[in-house]
């Protein structure tokens, strides 16, 4: 699909996203300037008030003493920034492990940083491979958490489908009794057979996946905040703020855990802190990527509106969901097909299918813009390496596996999990 002026949809999407992000950043800058600027001015004024009071009462007419004071303040500021005073050691083994954890997870608090040239060079090399491995771990976690959530939603959907089929069957029995027709001996066999109700016949709603991830992330963040608030002597909101900053890998560094000289049960606390950071980062990473699906499809909707306006044209990124009963049971188990109200309307208006007003958009619908998954790219790279070792040619690579825009990244992983057996054309 091309937009006016010959601009491709992929290019239009990234340009629109850049404009939206720029506007979002400008609005954020204005917001935080409004919220934080006055406090910054007051804190600066308070510092200079204390400084001039001390100088007036203790350093009258003594240039040497004033110079020593400035040297002391400078040294104290550097020592406080690098954490070598009033805090635990930075470069013992637990402190070093905490440091490499911030590198691999890309949190980067900034509270600990190498000072030597050799240490800085080591960070460059170590961080390159560490960040690559951490990103791979997050992507693999995303793949498995989506699979797990899809299984939960599928199980819940099957139970709901069974109840609906049971009610439908009981109602049909009553009609059969009143009409003196032969009575069926049992309920539909789908109620006792899950093999014919597989994930390919039903796709979970993206809202359901987001809801589960959001709930799990909130539970983990609240539990972690309770731990930090009790052991770090922070307010609970500050601890919750620290959990969010850490789990999203923003890592501002104004709050950092396990930095006090001593803690009760310090080893257990360090272990719990590590577990919370790993699990929290994985869950928030997954939640952010699922949310990015919604943002991407919102951009697709805007592009569609810009191209077609208010004309009654079906959006290619919002295909209809079939009736769950007709697609899962009746189409597989019998030749008789159950016709629902949705399917009747779809047949009457097959050229411009519409969703019902109360129907949620499924994950399948939201992922329809992705053509090739990250797994395909990884397989291509692996096959290329194998063929180079064996002297083979890359010309045998199938055309449908060629890399295309939108084929790389965690969004493609989700697409692979939910669209693994269908060919998506855009």
Secondary structure, DSSP 8 states (H G I E B T S, - for coil): -B-GGG-BHHHHHHHHHHHHHHHHHHHHHHHHHHHHHHHHHHHHHHHHHHHHHHHHHH-TT-HHHHHHHHHHHHHHHHHHHHT-SSS--SSSHHHHHHHHHHHHTT---SSS---SHHHHHHHHHHHHHHHHHHHHHHHHHHHHHHHHHHHHHHHHHHHHHHHHHHHHHHHHHHHHHHTT----SSS-GGGG--TTS-GGG---BHHHHHHHHHHHHHHHHHHHHHHHHHHH---HHHHHHHHHHHHTT---SSS-SS-SS--TTHHHHHHHHHHHHHHHHHHHHHHHHHHHHHHHHHHHHHHHHHHHTTS----TT------HHIIIIIHHH-SS----HHHHHHHHT-TT----TT---BHHHHTTT--S-HHHHHHHHHHHHHHHHHT--GGGS-GGGS--TT-SSHHHHHHHHHSTTS----
